[in-house]
């Protein structure tokens, strides 16, 4: 089974591979990956924009890999509320037949210091690196790993959402 992933980030690729392996344990999983444009801002600042970015990525990576059985778009974003800023990601999975399914990761609150850096125009990965004195944390466990002392890894966060987005694909008669 060929899975096109809209990222070259190893965390996202491994989360997708693990999720598909859970759902299709007897199938050989081949990951095809490419960096594709989201069609939204580099730091999506709303639910709608983040979901649109994941959808755009899933569709765009299918254009690159026409022989894929599924394409997966993952887009991280934030949403500002009066008293807090939440981080999350949307996952969109498109099948070869064109069926689209979506799921969202768990959300978690960001510290004020990171939220203020986002409001100043920094991307979340850069803000994380500045606050936690890290380098390229978004290619590792990102904000969720840093804030939970890796009790929840970025791979686990994405993995569950990918599994959940597969529900309509493996239960077609119900959806």
C-alpha positions in Angstrom: 0.0 0.0 0.0 1.4 3.4 -1.0 0.8 6.3 1.3 1.8 9.8 0.1 2.7 12.1 3.0 2.7 15.9 2.5 5.9 16.4 4.5 9.5 15.5 4.7 9.4 15.9 8.5 10.5 12.5 10.0 8.1 12.8 12.9 5.1 13.2 10.7 6.3 10.4 8.3 6.8 8.0 11.2 3.4 8.9 12.8 1.7 8.1 9.5 3.6 4.9 9.0 2.7 3.7 12.5 -0.9 4.6 12.2 -1.4 2.8 8.8 0.5 -0.2 10.2 -2.0 -0.3 13.2 -5.0 -0.3 10.9 -3.5 -2.4 8.1 -1.2 -4.8 10.0 -1.0 -7.4 7.1 -0.2 -4.8 4.4 3.2 -3.7 3.4 3.3 0.1 3.8 5.4 2.2 1.4 5.7 5.9 2.3 6.1 8.5 -0.4 6.9 11.9 0.9 7.3 15.4 -0.5 7.3 18.9 0.9 4.2 20.6 -0.5 2.7 24.0 0.0 -0.3 24.4 2.3 -1.8 27.3 0.5 -2.3 29.0 3.9 0.0 31.1 6.1 3.1 29.6 7.5 1.5 29.8 10.9 -2.2 29.1 10.7 -4.0 31.1 13.4 -7.5 29.5 13.3 -9.3 26.2 13.1 -10.5 26.9 9.6 -7.2 28.0 8.2 -5.4 25.0 9.8 -8.0 22.5 8.4 -7.7 24.2 4.9 -4.0 23.8 5.0 -4.2 20.0 5.8 -6.8 19.6 3.0 -4.6 21.5 0.5 -1.6 19.4 1.5 -3.4 16.1 1.1 -4.7 17.1 -2.3 -1.3 18.6 -3.4 0.7 15.5 -2.5 -1.7 13.3 -4.5 -0.8 15.4 -7.5 2.8 14.4 -7.0 2.1 10.7 -6.4 -0.8 9.6 -8.6 -0.2 5.9 -7.8 -0.7 6.4 -4.0 -3.5 4.6 -2.4 -3.9 7.4 0.2 -2.6 10.9 0.7 -2.1 12.4 4.1 -2.0 16.1 4.9 -1.1 17.3 8.4 -1.2 21.0 9.3 -0.4 22.4 12.8 -2.0 25.6 13.9 -3.0 27.6 16.9 -6.2 29.3 18.0 -6.2 32.4 20.2 -8.8 32.8 22.9 -9.2 35.7 25.3 -7.4 33.9 28.1 -5.3 31.3 26.3 -3.8 30.0 23.1 -4.3 26.4 22.0 -2.1 24.4 19.7 -3.3 21.4 17.6 -3.1 19.9 14.2 -5.6 18.7 11.6 -5.1 15.5 9.6 -6.8 15.0 6.2 -6.6 11.6 4.5 -7.7 11.3 0.9 -8.2 7.9 -0.8 -7.4 7.1 -4.4 -11.2 7.1 -5.1 -11.3 10.7 -3.8 -12.9 10.0 -0.4 -11.8 12.6 2.2 -11.8 12.1 5.9 -10.5 14.4 8.7 -9.5 14.3 12.3 -8.0 16.7 14.7 -5.3 16.0 17.4 -5.8 16.8 21.0 -5.4 20.4 21.8 -3.1 21.9 24.5 -2.6 25.3 25.9 0.6 27.2 25.1 2.5 29.3 27.7 2.0 33.0 27.6 5.6 33.6 26.6 5.2 31.4 23.5 1.8 32.9 22.7 3.3 36.4 22.8 6.0 35.3 20.4 3.4 33.9 18.0 1.5 37.2 18.2 4.8 38.9 17.3 5.0 36.9 14.1 7.2 33.9 15.0 6.3 30.4 14.0 5.5 27.9 16.8 8.7 25.9 16.2 10.9 29.0 16.3 9.1 30.3 19.4 9.6 26.9 21.1 13.3 26.9 20.3 13.6 30.4 21.7 11.8 29.7 25.0 13.2 26.2 25.6 16.7 27.0 24.1 16.4 24.2 21.6 17.4 23.8 18.0 14.9 22.6 15.3 12.4 21.2 17.9 9.7 21.0 15.3 11.6 18.1 13.6 11.6 16.4 17.0 8.9 16.4 19.6 7.8 20.0 19.2 5.8 22.0 21.7 3.8 19.0 23.0 7.0 17.1 23.8 8.7 20.0 25.4 5.7 21.0 27.6 5.0 17.4 28.7 8.7 16.3 29.2 8.0 13.9 26.3 5.1 12.2 28.2 3.2 12.9 25.0 5.4 13.0 21.9 4.6 14.7 18.7 4.5 11.4 16.9 1.9 10.0 19.3 -0.2 13.2 19.0 -0.2 12.9 15.1 -0.5 9.1 15.2 -3.8 9.0 17.0 -5.3 11.7 14.7 -4.2 9.7 11.6 -5.8 6.5 13.0 -9.0 8.4 13.7 -9.0 10.0 10.2 -8.8 6.4 8.8 -12.2 5.5 10.4 -14.4 6.4 7.3 -11.9 4.7 5.0 -12.0 1.4 6.8 -15.7 1.5 7.5 -16.9 2.7 4.1 -20.3 1.1 4.5 -21.0 3.3 7.5 -19.8 6.6 5.9 
